Structure formats: structure tokens, C-alpha cells
């Protein structure tokens, strides 16, 4: 090689190094828009049904017919349009053109299969789709769903039905045990790539063929932490761009430690769910006695819960349960602590200390103890359980704490109904399920954490299920909140705010969807990775 050629080659190499020249493959990696999310959701498998928290993320992989947007409005998703017939008993949906991640076309057969399969095979959908009789494909892009009776709130309940590919699931007899990666195939904005349980890394890649267009994020990486403190340290150091926990922001008690930190910004929104509530099993004595529930309500330190559990990002709730942000919210009496009322009612009911050991007994003088179940996956619930135990024991009611992980909690409250008392939140979607306005949590015929079979309540719910005229619905929903306040089947403990931190130096354009938080579709088409 001539000295001139060597000189030119060396010059090009030096210029390339100085300019950062890289191969096309490396250039692609350099420009990859990666969004890293920290979470304490205890994801253990890729089963979209048996692993509650991985199931939350199925919205990344699988679309629904409709979705819920700002203000609880229903938006078309895979359904371009719909109409009702037979006074609301039959729903006809027209589908848009879309395809699954494996390239196969999504058709009405997939939608009909999904509805029928979930009702038959997955227990929670027997509540979500309680009034569905059958679904059938009319043609490739038209599906008909037949209900047993009119259901005015049907679309809201349909918003948790992610469409499954029939060719993947039709031979799966036990969906709660299906952990093949094929179980993650959907048509949604992201494609499942990998889950490493040992390292706590869960990865999704953008679906380049998504019907709305390719998302503005190429790759989502969830880093799973065992506690909030480690996750927050990663956020402060810039190792994650934001945090995520379904229907919840960050633990309010640690927000103060983040305020003023460089490059940290916050989205703060009113929670349309109830942050924490005390649920009575209303078919178990003495929790089936209204006056006993009222007595407990006056023993609770609502102002302390708002101050110390929610760190001031909350207010004392009303007895009517439904938070203020809902369209047909009705002002009911504010809950308050009054130990004189508690003691007077308990004495009148015959709950007194018969043997001088300091604890109130049953009216027949046998020992009385209440089990208080709570979820260990939500730190506020664990702290709150100690406060409530203290408050109830201050009036002589003995309490045994019953810590449960989320699957066990759901088994006890959703199916077995063996609880006395329980602490749990409601989600925004959950508030709207069944007939809406928390009815699914109360009605024993649905999920029914309060296990209520009170005919007065059920008559209002049945009327609400059928009613489509807005003014009549308003009237029924007002009656509903009045009966919640009067009967206290469950006691809201505080109404709070959701605080969502993120690294403003690394990301912008996050949109807080009222149902899915920052991982709703709105984010994926507005986000900017810096």
C-alpha cells in the first residue's frame, strides 16, 4: 500500500473515531428508544390469568373491543362501532382490521371465542361477563353478543376483556396453568420479548404492525423491585425513568423524600377508586348487624389515616363511599370518630366484657375475636391494618390480623367468603364494574367483597343494570349512595390522590389514563424519550 493510501486510510479512521462512526447495527442500538419502568408488582410468571400483576400488563399485548378514557368515557378500540337490538339484549360490534403478533388476521371468530372461553374457563370473568349468554361471529368483521337481559353498563365491563387468538387458546383446557410464550400473543402495541424472574427483568418490544401505528417507544423494560425504597433509589439515580403499580402511584409516605430532587417531576391526580376501605362480610354475624357496623365506623381515626397513611394526600371520606370525581357523586355525611357512640351501641347490642379480661365478648359471653384480612402487596394496607387493630382494640374489640398475598386475598374474598373484616382498595375500573358505582364490590351475586344480599340494595342494582335514561340513572345512583351511607356495608377509610413520579430529564409526554395509569395507549403515542 502506498504511503498516500495509508495516510488517507488513517485520516478516515481518525475522523470516524472522532465523529463516533458506528456500524448500521450499532447505530440502530444507539437510537433505540427504551423506556425503563420500576415496579414492586410481584410478577412471578407469564400467565395472563393466574398471575394477577402480569395480567395487568396484558393491555400492552392485547387490545379490547373498547377502552376507558378521561372521565370514564368509553372509546372504540378494536370495535369501530356498535349497536344494540332487542331493547339492549343483543349487541352487534363491527371490527376494524387488525392482526396478531404472529401475523394472523384478527377476526370476529377470535372475539366470539374469547367471550365464550373466558366465561367458561376463567373464574373472574364469570362476574365480569355475568349477563352474557353467548357470543357468535356473524361474518369476518362482525360479532354478536347476546345477553340474558339488558345491561346498561355492559361496555364498561367489556373493557377488561382482552381479545385472545383462537388458534392459540382453543386447545388450552387449563388457561390458569398455561405459561407458554404463545400465551402472550395478541394484537396490542407491544410484543412480549422475555421475562427473567431471577433478575427481575420483563421486556416488551414495539409492535411495528400495530393498527394505530408503531408506538414512540421501541422497548419497554420493567425492573421488578422487592421494596419501594430500592425502587425509589433507582429512580433518583436515573436507573429507571418512572415507576408503575396498577391503580396506584407511589406510597404517599415517601413522597416528601423526593420533593426537590433534581430532574424529578410528578403527575398528581385524584384517585377515582377508594384508596382503602374496611369491608364487612355482611352474611356473617355480627357484621350482618347494621348497628354493629355503625359502631365500628365511629371507632376509626379517619383524620390520622389521611395524615399518616396517605401523608396528607387524602381527605376524610363520606359515608356514601363513592369519591367526588364521579359524575353522579352525591354529598353524604362525613365520617367521624366518636367513641361514646361506639361504646353506647356495643353495650346496647350486648357486646361487653363478661369476665374482666379487658375484651368484649359475644352477648352470650363466649369469647369474641375478629379476623382482619389485608393485602401484603400494598404497603399502605399493611400499615393501616395496625392502625385499625389499635382503634378497635381501644374499644375492647379483639382483633387478629390476617396478612394475605394477593392471590390468597382474592381466594378468601372473591370465592370462599370466609373473611370477617378486610382492608382493600377499589380500582377505578372496579368502581364502574357490574352496574357501576362500586356495586360489583358490594353485591353478593358478583365479586361481592361485602357479600351483601340485602334486598333493598339488590333492587336498586337491578334497576340500574337495566336503566339507560340518564336522569333515571342519576336518581338510582343517588339512592345507592344513600343506602351505602345508611347501611355501611363497607367503610371508606380515606379518599386520596395518586402521585406518579418520573424523570423529566429522560422522558416527557406521559399521560395518566384513569384505568391503566401511565401505561395506557395515550402514553405510547405522545411519549418522548430524551
Buried (B, 14 or more C-beta within 10 A) or exposed (E): EEEEEEEEEEEEEEEEEEEEEEEEEEEEEEEEBEBBBBBBBBBBBBBBBBBBBBBBBBBBBBBBBBBBBEEBEBBBBBBEEBEBEEEBBBBBBBBBEBBBBEEBBBBBBBBBBBBBBBBEBBEBBBBBBBBBBEBBBEEEBBBBBBBEEBBBBBBBBBBBBBBBBBBBBEEBEEBBEBBEEBBBBBBBBBBBBEBEEEEBBBBBBBBEBBBBEBBBBBBBBBBBBEEBEEBBEBBBEBEBBBBBBBBBBBBBBBBEEBEEEEEBBBBEBEBBBBBBBBBBBBBBEBBBBBEBBBBBBBBBBBBBBBBBBBBBBBBBBBBBBBBEBBEBBBEBEEBEBEEEBBBEBBEEBBBBEBEEEEBBBBEEEEEBEBBBBBBBBBBBBBBBBEBBBEBBBEBBBBBEBBBBEBBBBBBBBBEEBEBBBBBBBBBBBBBBBBBBBBBBBBBBBBBBBBBBBBEEBBEBBBBBBBBEEEEEBBBBBBBBBBBBBBBBBBBBBBBBBBBBBBBBEBBBEBBBBBBBBBBBBBBBBEBEBE
